[in-house]
Amino acid sequence: MSRHKAVVWGIIMLAAGLSGARQADAQTFRTYRCVDGTQFIVAFYDDDKRAFLQIDGEPATLAKRLAVSGTRYSGAGITLRIDKTGATTVKHLKRPVTACEVIEKPAL
């Protein structure tokens, strides 16, 4: 009987570990190309309100800020805005605000 309990317990622990790994992996990556030629990758994680960017070869973490419409993230001299329709703009390195569009969507 104890061997049976050990096997059942092992299966339960394995299933719990796999389901926890799937939740930790819940994320969204998007690659953008902007009108001025800038390209960047942004990652959003389910349990984190920040946006993680890779722009100009450098990583940047942007905090979510108050926005009238849509969402706005800023930090490290970078501002990323995504309005309710999905239109996206970025401002960085003292450059003017520029419009960007998604160039790659990962398969689900």
C-alpha atoms as one frame of an Amber mdcrd trajectory, in Angstrom:
protein
   0.000   0.000   0.000   2.832   2.447   0.733   4.319   1.908  -2.751   0.942
   2.789  -4.289   0.791   5.999  -2.203   4.339   6.895  -3.250   3.483   6.479
  -6.949   0.278   8.509  -6.627   2.107  11.205  -4.651   4.841  11.338  -7.306
   2.279  11.757 -10.089   0.547  14.552  -8.166   3.842  16.367  -7.570   4.842
  16.015 -11.235   1.476  17.369 -12.401   1.689  20.288  -9.953   5.200  21.115
 -11.152   4.190  21.061 -14.811   1.142  23.260 -14.270   3.251  25.752 -12.288
   5.809  25.886 -15.102   3.108  26.675 -17.644   1.818  29.556 -15.531   5.314
  30.984 -15.093   5.808  30.871 -18.860   2.663  32.909 -19.607   4.076  35.797
 -21.585   3.644  37.833 -24.737   6.458  38.930 -27.040   5.989  41.427 -29.858
   8.467  42.762 -32.387   7.877  46.296 -33.691   9.248  48.357 -36.569   8.820
  52.119 -36.438   8.522  54.772 -39.147  11.975  56.179 -38.271  13.609  52.740
 -38.697  13.765  51.840 -35.005  13.058  48.199 -34.206  12.391  46.793 -30.776
  11.071  43.752 -28.971   8.712  44.084 -26.020   7.722  41.363 -23.551   4.747
  41.384 -21.215   4.364  38.841 -18.400   0.973  37.983 -16.891   1.910  38.658
 -13.264   4.004  41.783 -13.926   2.738  45.263 -14.799   6.019  46.296 -16.424
   7.071  46.103 -20.077  10.488  44.659 -20.878  12.101  46.119 -24.018  15.117
  45.316 -26.114  15.736  48.533 -28.068  18.930  49.671 -29.802  20.612  46.523
 -28.498  20.011  47.486 -24.872  17.492  46.090 -22.375  15.092  48.458 -20.644
  12.372  47.872 -18.069   9.441  50.286 -18.292   6.951  50.832 -15.494   3.253
  51.088 -16.287   2.070  54.696 -15.914  -1.276  56.414 -15.703  -2.795  56.971
 -19.149  -6.001  58.658 -20.284  -6.594  56.086 -23.023  -4.826  52.767 -23.588
  -1.599  51.988 -21.752   1.638  53.879 -21.253   4.982  52.562 -20.040   8.042
  54.670 -19.328  11.506  54.487 -17.859  15.164  54.919 -18.830  14.265  57.818
 -21.158  11.826  55.670 -23.156   8.050  56.047 -23.416   5.910  53.355 -25.024
   2.213  54.027 -25.678  -0.316  51.475 -26.884  -3.815  52.861 -27.402  -7.048
  50.888 -27.244  -7.014  50.215 -31.000  -3.479  48.805 -30.814  -1.738  51.800
 -32.391   1.724  52.031 -30.846   4.216  54.876 -30.498   7.645  55.055 -28.929
   9.856  57.958 -27.876  13.497  57.356 -26.959  16.947  58.933 -27.029  15.557
  62.468 -27.372  14.048  61.492 -30.722  10.525  62.598 -31.596   7.565  60.311
 -31.006   7.277  57.824 -33.851   4.536  55.393 -34.902   5.320  51.680 -34.820
   3.634  48.497 -35.971   3.950  44.837 -35.063   6.055  42.943 -37.603   5.964
  39.528 -35.983   3.330  37.787 -33.925   4.228  34.545 -32.178   2.034  31.524
 -32.840  -0.092  30.434 -29.904
